[in-house]
Amino acid sequence: MAMEMSDLLQLVVDEGVSDLHIEVGAPPMVRLHGSLTPLETPPLRPEDTERLVKAIASDAHMQQIREKGTVDFGFAFGDQARFRVSALKQKGHFGVVLRQISNKLLSLEQIGLPPGIKDLLYRPRGLILVTGPTGSGKSTTLASMLNIINEERDCHIITIEDPIEFYHKHKKCMVIQREIGNDVTSFAEALKRALRQDPDVILVGEMRDLETMEAAVSAAETGHLVFATLHTTGAARTVDRIVDAFPTDQQAQIRTQLASSLLAVVSQVLLPRIDKPGRVAAFEIMISTPSIQALIRDNKTFRITSDIQTGAKYGMNTLDSHLLELYQNKIISYGEMITKAQDPQSILQKLGGGK
């Protein structure tokens, strides 16, 4: 019996799977708690994968795969979950990867963020960056932050996403969600337009290019609370990544702008747990202080980490200290702690060289 897409999606939702991979020549594969496992079914044939892709893709999406080789979109599986989809051609055949986006918005405690982060969500303006590799839970963190604002503040939120992941209902806030490709052509264009739409809070799904970075920083300076993501790990690298995107003659100016507008950088990685099934997030949290502002302005970002190490009273912590804490509490393995650490040597010194 041919496997139906609805059965696969139901399995993904029931089992709490994060990703579903469908490719010719292999059975469907699921990623559960970080590990990729094949389902016990026969390998898929070209006609199977095409049928499975067509079950979720519109005619316009199919056309785009044929013309461009790939298409990304989001869709809802009833009211059970949403999926972020990347459908593609490989070796002339159809394939697709689906990432499950839970409908459940978590509290900051459930995510593992310190309560101090909540204070930032009441700031009238500034830039909050949530960074980390793909699949590290950035979207979940951002959606939860926006949900707190939506429940507790009276304001206008505009999100610019590619594709829209979490759907936000209007609660105390009016929420407008715009999708790249469907509602607007690019992040930079959407950001420019957003400033004319009386927003208080703007979420930029990803700062992909110079134009978007420029628009996000200037929106934060001109009285908006802006949230954005970058694929960097650690606060210092994040600041460098933004500055380095600008031409040399503009870098001093962007450092000054960032120094005054950056409120916080939350860097995260997701790790498999060893105490129970599931994954846990480890965070680095940098909160802007006059000292950190000066380091950004004076191009001394290499010193930011030591400010974070001594900034516990402001709610700061380094990624490595959080990894060490998770390891010592027997939540993650020694190997995970060492491979994800920014400075494995100093962790080993703190452990006294032994496990």
N, C-alpha and C positions, 0 to 999 in steps of 0.2 A: 504493500500500500504506500502510495506517495505521501511523503510528509508535508503537512500544510504549515504555512507561515504562522497561522494563529496558534497552532499547537506548540510550535517552537517558542513563540513569544510568551505563551502561558507558562511554559516550563521556566523561562528566564525570570518571569515575575515571581512564580512560586518558590523557586530555589534561591532567589536573591543574587542572581548572576549579574556581573557588571557588563560583560560584552559577549556578543554572539558573532561568530565568524562563519560565513558561508562561502565556500570556494569549490570549484570543480576538482574532483579527484580525491576529496577527503570528506569524511562525515562532518556534519555541523560541529563546531567546537565552541565551548563556552569557557569564559574566564570567571572563576569563582575564587574569591579571596586572593586574587593575584595570580593564580595558576591556571594554565590553559589545558582543558581536558576535552577529548573527543567524545561525542555521544555514541552509544552503541547502536549505530545504524550503518547501512551500506554507504560507501563513498558516493558523493553526489555526481550526477552526470551533467553535461552542459544544459540539457533541457530542464533539469531540476532547478539549477541555480537561476536560470532565466525566469522560470515560473515563480520562484520564491521572491525574486527582486520585483517582478511585476505586481505581486500581491500587495506591495506597500508603496511602490513608486507610481506617480501619475504619468500620463502620456508625455507631459512636458519634461518630466525628470528622465524618462526613458530616452527621449530625443536628445537631451543634453549628454547622457552617457554615450550615446552613439556618436555624437559630434565631438565632444571634448574628452571622452574617456572616463569622466568621473562626475559625480554630483553629490552634494551634501544637503541634507534637509532634516527637519524634525517632524515627528508625527506622534499622535496620541494613540495608545492601545486602549480603547474604551476609556474608562475613568481609572484604570488600574496603574498606568505608568505612561511616561513619555520616553521616546527614543530619539537619539541623535544618530543619523544614518549617513554612512559614506558608501555609496554604490559605485562600482568601478568595473572597468574591463581589464582583464589580464590574460595574456596569451590568446586573445580573441574571444574569451568567454566572460560571462557576467559573474561578479562576486559582490559581496556586501559585508560590511561590518556595522553592527548596531551596538550602541552604548546606551544602557538603561539609565534614565534620569528619574530618580525616585520622585513621587508626588509629595513625599513627606518633607516638610521644611523643619530643620532641626533647630534647637535652641543653641546658643553659644556654648553652654555647658556640655551638651551632647556632642558637639563637634570637638570640644576640648580646648576652646579658647578661653583665656582668662576674662573675668568680668569687666576689667578695666577697658577692654576693647569697646564695650557698649557706649562709653562716654563719647567716643569719637563719632558715633552715629548721630549725635545731637549737634555736631559742629555745623555752623552755617556755611562754611566754605572750606575748600582744601582738597587734596588728592590722597586717596587711600588705595594702595596697590596690593593686590593679592597675587602672589607669584609662586611658581613651582613648575615641575615638568608636566607634560600631558598626563591626564589621569590621576592627578594628585588631589582632586577634590576641590579645586578652586571654585568651580561653578556652584557647588553645594554651599561653600562658605559665603560666597557673595549673595546667593539667593536668600540665605538665612539672615544676613545683615540687612538686606533690603526689606525682608519681611518684618523685621523689628521696627524699621522706620515706618513701614506701611501700617503697622498696628498702633504705633505710639506717637507719630508726629502728623501734623496736618501739612501735607506738601504735595508737590507735583513731581512724580518720578518718571523719567524717560529712560528706557533701556534700549541699547543698540546691540544686537546679538547676531551671531552667524553660526548655527541657526538659533531661534529662540529655544531655550531649554526649559526652565521652570516657568510655568504660567502664574502670574501674580494677579489675584483679584483686587478690585478697588476695595480697600478697607477704610482707614482714615485718610489715606492718600488717593489721589487720582494716578493710576499707573498706565503709561503708554509704552507698549513694547513694539519695537520696529526690527524687522528681520532684513539682513543684507540679502540682496537678490530679489526678495519679494516686495518689500516696502520702500527700499532705498538702495542706491547703487553701491555705496561704500561707507566705511566707518567715518572717514574724514568728512564726507558730504553730510552724513546724518548728524554729526556733531555740530557742524556749522549751522545747519537748519535748527537743531535743538535749541540753540541759544535764543532763537526768535520765538520759541514756544513756551516761554515763561516757566522753565524748570527750576526746581530747588535742588533736585538730586539727579545725577546722570550716571548711568552704568555703561561703560564702553567695554563690550565683550573682550576685545583684544587690541592692544596698541601695536599694530603690525608694521606701521610705517611712520616716517618722519612727520608727514602731514597730520596723522591722527595724534601722535605724541604732542605736537605743537598745539593742536586744538584742545586736547585734554588738559594740558598744563594751563593754557590761557583761560579755559572755562573755570578751572579751580581757582585761578587768581581773581576772576571777575565776580566772585560771590556765589559759586555753586559747589556743592559737595559732589566730587567726582570719584567714582570707583572704576578701576581698570585692572586688567591682568597682563602679565608678561611671563614668558617661559624661562625665567631666571631663578636661581636658587640663592638666597641670602640677600640682605639689604644692600650691602656695598656693591655687589655685582649688578643689582637692579639699577641703582643710581648710575653706575658706569655705563650700563647698556643704553640708558636713555641719552646720556650726554654724548656718548660715542656715535649715536645715530645722526647727530647734527654736524654740519660742516664746521671745521676748526674755528672759523671766525665767529661762529655763533655760540661756541661752547661756554664761554665765560658768562654770557647772558642767560643761557638755559640753566647753568648752575645756580645763578642768583635767583631765577624764577622758581626752580625746584626747592631751593633752601627755604623760600618763604611760603610755598604752597603745599609741600609734601607733609602730610599729617602722620602717616604710618606706612610701613611695609610689613605685610604678613606673608612670610614664605612658608610653604608647606610641602611635605612629602607624605605619601600613604604607604604604610608598611603592614605586612601580614603579622597578625598576632600569634603568640605561642600559648597564651593562657586560655583562649577560647576561639572558636571560628570567627572570622571577620578580619577587618583591618583597622588600624589606628593611625591617626594623623600626628606627625611631629611638626612643631612650629618654630620658626624664628620670628620674633616680634621686635620691630624697631619703632619706637614712638619718637616723633621729632621733638628735640629739646634745643635750647639756644646753642649748646655745644655741638650737637649734630648738624644744626643749620650752618654753623661756621665751618665745619669740616666739608660739607657739600660745597659751600661757596668757595672755599680755598683749595678745592681739588685735593683733599686729603681723605678720600673715601676709605683708604686702606686702614684708617684709624677707627672707622665706625664700629667694627666688631668689638673693640675694647670698650667703647662707650656702651654698647649693648650689654656686655658682660657686667658692667658696674651699674647698669640702669634698672636693676630689679625694682627699685622703689617707684619707678614710673610704669612698671608692668612689662619691662623688656626681658627677653631671654634669647640666648643664641640657640640655633638648631642643635648644635652639639650637646649643649647642656640638657636639652629636652630629650635627645636620643639616649643620653647616659641615664637619665632619670627613668625612661621607659624600660631600658635594659635592666637597671637595678631593681625595678619593681616587677621583673620577670614577665613583662608584657611583650617585648620583642627579643629576637635572638641576637647573640653577639655578632654574628655575620652581618645581619641587617644594620646594626648600629654602626659597624666599621665601614661598610660600603656606602652608607648614606652620609657619613660625617664629612664636614668641610675640612676638618683638620684631625685626621685619625690619630696622629702622633700624640697630640695633647690629651685626647681621650685615654689613650693607652697609659700616659703618664699618670693621669688621675686615678686610673685603675691599678696603678703600681706595676704596670707591665704585665700583669696576669689577668686571667679571666675571672 
